[in-house]
């Protein structure tokens, strides 16, 4: 059995107002395939899965580096260090119409120290007519790409250069180890749960500090299965330390998600309804991983009664209605309540992620689903869905549905099909991917837009 490697991560860094967010947005609009986000999530646009000429990658916008009036030096250093740890490529953005600033020099210097591929993007080219842009050579970064996001100039050159250097999502042999990541905001109880999980298993194989900064790892064994636990540092809420760090800490979490099979998103029992918790769950969903929603610190919640739990559960389910398939568990790392249950659930989810459905059964289900509720379509084009297959080399349960006018399948109909598929075949606790493919065009022979090349 084989599985895909994690997707490359591209981080956009630079001082404030150089056009990082504009670059982020224009690339998402120009990429060949956009991974759709369903309505109902509360994430902001700081990261997205992108594709260009068959190469998939994560694009992360730091979006908040401040000027030097408050802890600028610390903020810059922390962001670039995080980029060096988790990103595969760093884009340093400067303004074509403004001479090199001290902040630009600092960003460039620390980006180069990362020893990761670094691009210099001279943005706002439209505002610098006649300017001598060779002065930016002094920053010592190659390659240099000149862009104008308002005029969409230089974007294709930038992306062509990018896909020539980012790691290909090649296939690798999968081991039998189940990787579980603990995710959440700081102080929601991740480290306590991490330690409790490490003690609850039948035998500890090894504990070691992770090679990736702020990801601690423990190798344990449970039910005759090797499990690797990954404890992340956590995403801070905006305003706590500095907007730049808040946005950029996403990269650490994203790196852990890409390595994991199943993710535990911790929710503080004393702080229900925090949008950042929903954002993290959305990242897991986008990455196609298994997901368990874990309410932590249940032992210290006042009025810890069955009625209180029954009162909170619907509220949490409403907040996370975009992942209704994710199980919800109330835990206490101190008392050990439901800690072992997390291992059992993770193993069950892993089984669901490896479930194979016969093509004949899938097509019988598809005919019944379409007959019960035909797709309405858009712009006077009614999609016709003819047949489907399950992908072989995708670690996420993924299905290719072939037909005509598939581009007009509405997101609500995608949701209907997923709900119906889960009713029939379960897939509890894991994200699913449904790909709608025109049978007479690019993918007529069954090549999936996400299938990893075997070359």
N, C-alpha and C positions, 0 to 999 in steps of 0.2 A: 504494500500500500504506500502511496505517496501523498504528500501534502504540499501546498504552496508556501513559499517563504513569505515573510511579511513584506508589505508594499513599502517602497522607498518613501521617505518623508522629506519634503522640501520646505525649508523655513525662510520666511521673508523678514529681514531685519533692517533697521535703519532708524534715524532720529525721526521726530514727529514731523508730519506734513510733507514728507518726501514723495508720497503717492503710493505707499504700500497697499493700502486697502483698495485703491483704484486698480492697481496691477492685479491684485487678487481677484477682483470682480471681473475684470475684462478677460482674464484667462478662463474663468469659469464659463463665461458667455461664449468663448471661441472654441472651447475644447470639443472634440468630436462626439463624445458621449457624456451625458450628465447623469450621475446617480441621483434619482429623484428622492426628495424628502417628503414624506407624507404629512398632510395637515395634522395638527394636534401637538407637535413638538414645540418646545420653547427655546431651542438652541439659537444662538446668534451666529453670524457668518464669520467665524474666525478659523474654521477648518472645513475642508471638503475633500472628498475623494474625486480625483480628476483622471482623465484619460486623454492621451494625445498619440495618434498613430499607433494605437494598440498597446501603448505602455501606460500602465496605471500607476498612480502615485497619490500620496496625501499632500495637500497644499495647506500650509499653516501661515496665517497672518498674525504677526505679533501685535499690530494695531494700536499700541499704546505707549511707546517709548516717550518719556517726558523730557522736557528741557531741564537744564542743570540746576533748577532752583531748589530741588529737594532730592537728595540722595541719588543724583543722576549716575555717579560713578558706580555705586553699588548696583543699581538697577541694570545698567549696561552689562557689567561683568557677569551678573547672575544670568541674564538672558543668553549671552553668548556661550557661557559654560553649559547651560542646558541644551542649547543648539548643538554643541559639540558632542554631547552625550547621546542624543536621540535622533537628531536629523542626519540625513545622508548627504544633503546638499544645502548650502546656505547662500541665499541671495542677499547681498548688501545693496541697498537702494540709496542713491544720492540724487540731488536735483541739478539738472543741467544748467539752470539759470542762476545758481548760487555758488560762489567759490567754495572750495573745500573748507569745511569747518573743523574745529578741534574735535567735535563729537563724531564727525565722519571718520577722522583719523583713528579715534579710539575703537569705533566699531570695526573698521577694517583690520586693525592690528589684532584684535582679539579673535575675529573670525578666522584670520589666517593661522593663528596659534592652534585652532581646533584641528588642523591637518585634515579637515574634510574638504571636498571640492567647494570652492567659493567663487561665485559670479559677482561682478560689479555691474549693476544696472544703472545707467545714467538716464534718469526719467525726466519727463517734462521737456522733451526735446523741442516741442513746438514753441516754447518760451525762450529758447536760446539761439535764435537765428544769428549766425555769424560769430558765435562765441567759439573760443578755442577750447575744445573739449579734451585736448591731449593733456591738459594739466591734471586730469584725473588719473593718468598713468602713474602719478606719484604715490597713489595709494597702494601700489604693488599687487593689485588683484588682476588676474587673467582667468577666464576670458572677460571681455568688456562688451556689453550689449547696450545699444542706445535705443530707448523706447519713448513713445508718447502714448499714454493710455487714452487720452481724449481722442486721438486720431487713430488708435490701434496700430501704430507703427512699431516695428521691431518685435512684435509679440511672437510671430511665427519663427523668426530667427532665434529668439530666446528659447522657445519650446524645442526647436530642432536641436539646439546646442544641449539643452537639458537631457533629452532622451539619449543623447550620445554618451552621457557620463553616468547616469543613474543606474544602479544595479538592476538587472533584469529579474523579473519575478519567476525565477527558474524553479523546477521541481526538485525536491529533496526527499530522501528516504525519511519516513516518519518513524519515530520510536513509539513505544507504548506508553510513554509518560503522559499523564494528564496535567496540564498546566493551568493553574487557577490564580487569577490576579485579584487582589483586594484594592478597590478603588473608592475614592470619595474625597470630600473636603478634609482639611486638617482637623484633627481632634474629634473625629466622628467615631473613633475606636478601632481604627484599622490595625494598629500595632498590637493592641490587646487581643483582638481576635486572631491575628497572625500567630501570636505566641500560644494562644489557647488551642488553635488548630494543630500546631506543631506538637502539642503535648497529648492530644486526644487520639492520635493515630496509634496503630498497633506497635510500630517500631520506627524510630527515627533513623533514617539512613545517613543523612549528613546535613549539617547547617553550614552555610558559607555566605559571606557578604557578596552581593551581586557586583559584577563588573561594570554594570551601568549605574551611574550615580543615583543614589536615593531609591534604588530598587533592591530590597533585601530579599534573599531567597532561602527557602528551606526545602530539603528533599525528604519526604516522608513516605510511608507505605501504609495503605489502608485497603482492606479487602483484597489482598494480593495484587494491588495495583500501585505502581510508583506514581507519586504525585509531587509536583513542584509548586510550592506556594510562592507568590510574588507580592511583596508589600510595597506600595508606592507612597511617595511623600505627600501626595494630595494636591488638589487644585484649590488655591485660595480664592475667597470671594473678593470681588472688586472693592477697592477702598481700604483693604486691610494693610497692605504694604506699598503697593504701587501698581498702577494699571498695567504697566508693561509686564511685570512678573505674573500678574493674574492671567493674562492672555497666553504668555509663553509657557507657563507651567502645563498647559494642555499637551505640549509635545512629550513630556515625560509620561503622562498618562496614556497618550496615544501609543507610545512605544511599547508600554506594558500590555495594552489591549491587543496589539498586533501579535505579541508573543503568546498570548493566552488562548486556551480553548474555551474556558468558562470564566466569566468575570462576576465577582461579588461587588455590587454597588451598595455601599453602606449609607444608611440614612439615620441621622441622630434622632432617637425617639423623642427628644426634647425640642427638636426643630423640624417639624413636618412642613412640607410645602415649599422647600427652598428650590428655586429654579435651577440652580447649579447642579443639584442632584439629578434633575431631569436631563440636563445637558450631557452629563457623563453617561447616563443610560442611553441617550441618543447616539453617542459616539460608539458605544458597544454595538448597538443595533446597526449603525452604518458599516461597521467593520465585519458584520456577519458572525458574531460570536455568541456563545451561550451566555445567559444572563440570569442571575438570582438577585432579587431586591432584598437586602438584609437590613432590618430595623435593629440598630445597635443600642446598647445601654438600657435595655428594657428593665433591668433590675432596679434602676434608680428613678424610673418614672413614677410619679405619684399616682395613687389609685390604680395600682397594677392589678386589674381585674379582667375577667373575660369580657365584661361589658366594654371596658376601655379599649381592649384590643379590637372588638367588633366595631367599635366606633371609628377607630383610626384606619382600619383596613380599607373601607370604601373610599375614604379620603385619599389615601395613598394610591389606590387603584385608579381613581379619577385623574390624579396628577400624572400617572404613568400609563394613560390609556393608549398611547402609541406603541406600547409593548405589553399588550394584555396577556401574552403567552408566558411572561416571566413570573416564576413563583415568588411569593412573598413570605419571608421567614422572620419572626421576632426572636432576637437572640440576646444573650448576656454572656460576654466573655468572662465576667467575674464568676458567675455561678455555673457557667458551662451550659446554660439552657440552649438547646437546639444546635449546639456547635457541631456535634457529630452528624446531625441531620444535614448539614451543609455538604459534608463529604458524600453522603448518600445521594443527595439531589444532584451534585456535580457528576457523579458516576452515571446516574439516570440520564442526565442531559447529554453526556458524552455518547451514550448509546443511541439516543435520538439523532444526534448529529451524524452518526455513521449508518443510519437506517437506509436501506435500499428498497425502492418500490419498483415492482415490475412494470415495464412499459405498457403492457396490456391493461393492467389495473389502473394506471394513470390515465390512459385514454378513455377507459370506461367512466372514470370519475369526471373527466373533462366534459364528455358528452352530456352527462347528467347535469353538471353545473351550468353549462351553457343553455341547455334546454329549459332548466328551471328559471334562469335569469339571463337572457341574451344581452350581450354588450350593446349599449346605445350608440356609442361613438360620438364624434364631433364633426362639425363642418360637412354634414350630409354624407359622411363616410361611416358606414357601419362595419366595424371589425368582424372578421370571421376567423375563429380559432379552430384549426383543423386537428392538430395532434401535438403531443408533448413527450419529452424524455427527461430523465434525470441526468445531470452532469456526473461524470466519473471522477475527475481530478480536482474537485473543489471541496475544501474542508468544511464549507458551509453547505447545508442542504440546498441545492440549486436546481431549478427546472427551466428548460427551454420550451416555450410554447410557440409553435409555428402557425402562421396564418397569413391573411391579407389585411391591409389597412391597420396593422397592429400599432402604428404610431398614434392612432386615435383612441386607444384604450384609455379610459379615464382612470385617474388614480383611485377613485372610489370603487371601480370595478376590480382593479388589482387587489384592493383590500378585501373585497367580497370573495375573490378566488382564494386568497390566502386563508381567510377565515374558514371557507368550505374545505380546503385541503387539510387544514389542521383538525377540523371536526372528523374527517375521514381517517387521517393517518397520525394524528397527535402532533409530533414534533414539539412537545412541551419544552419550554426553557431555552429554545434556540431560535435565532433569526433564520428566516428563509429568504431565498432570492428567486424571483420570477422574472425571466427574460422573454420578452415578446419579440419574435423575429419574423421578418418578411421571408417567406419560404422561397421566393423567386429572385431575391437579391443577394447581398453579401454573404448571408449566413445560410444559403439554401442547402448546404451540405452538413449543416449542424454545428458549424463552428460558433461557439458562444462568444459574446463580447467580453466575457470575463475569463474565458478559458486560457490557462497559462500555456505558452508555447513550449513544445517539447524539444526545441532546437538547443 
